[in-house]
Amino acid sequence: MFNLTNEEQLIFEKLFNAAIDYFKTLQIIIKIRYLNIYQKIYNNLEILYYNKGEIKEGLRHLGKVEQMYKVFPI
């Protein structure tokens, strides 16, 4: 899907994880308002892990998106 170097993948992985950590600190009302962005971050992480061959880690992130969708169907 992405043609990223290992270094680029690491950079994006760190940025996505930092965004998730920040998102976790927000008030629930803000989280709900921007839920679709949160889901996109997890989806991108899933793609990065899949491209690195870390299928279990990718599926873990995909599962989080599924849980969010079940709680807040958009």
C-alpha positions in Angstrom: 0.0 0.0 0.0 2.6 2.5 1.1 6.1 2.6 -0.4 7.8 3.9 2.7 11.4 3.3 3.8 11.9 1.7 7.3 12.9 5.1 8.6 9.8 6.7 7.3 7.6 4.0 8.8 9.3 4.5 12.1 8.6 8.3 12.0 5.0 7.8 11.1 4.5 5.1 13.7 5.9 7.5 16.4 3.7 10.4 15.2 0.6 8.2 15.1 1.3 6.8 18.6 1.9 10.4 19.9 -1.4 11.5 18.4 -3.2 8.6 20.1 -1.5 9.4 23.4 -2.6 13.0 23.1 -6.1 12.0 22.1 -6.5 9.9 25.2 -5.9 13.0 27.4 -8.9 14.9 25.9 -12.3 15.3 27.4 -14.9 12.7 26.3 -17.0 15.3 24.4 -14.0 16.3 22.3 -13.1 12.6 21.7 -16.6 11.9 20.4 -16.5 15.0 18.1 -13.3 13.8 16.5 -13.9 10.1 16.7 -13.5 9.6 12.9 -10.0 11.1 13.1 -9.1 8.9 15.9 -10.3 5.9 13.9 -8.2 7.0 10.9 -5.1 7.2 13.0 -5.6 3.6 14.2 -6.3 2.5 10.6 -3.1 4.1 9.4 -1.2 2.3 12.2 -2.8 -0.9 11.2 -1.5 -0.4 7.6 2.0 0.4 8.9 2.2 -2.7 11.0 0.8 -4.8 8.2 3.5 -3.5 5.8 6.2 -4.3 8.4 4.9 -7.9 8.7 3.6 -7.4 12.2 0.1 -8.7 11.5 -0.9 -9.3 15.1 -0.1 -5.7 16.1 -2.0 -4.4 13.0 -5.0 -6.5 13.9 -5.0 -5.2 17.4 -5.3 -1.7 16.1 -8.0 -2.7 13.7 -9.9 -4.2 16.6 -9.8 -0.9 18.4 -11.4 0.8 15.4 -14.1 -1.9 15.3 -14.8 -1.4 19.0 -15.2 2.4 18.5 -17.5 1.9 15.6 -19.7 -0.5 17.6 -20.0 2.0 20.4 -20.4 5.1 18.2 -21.7 4.0 14.7 -21.1 6.9 12.3 
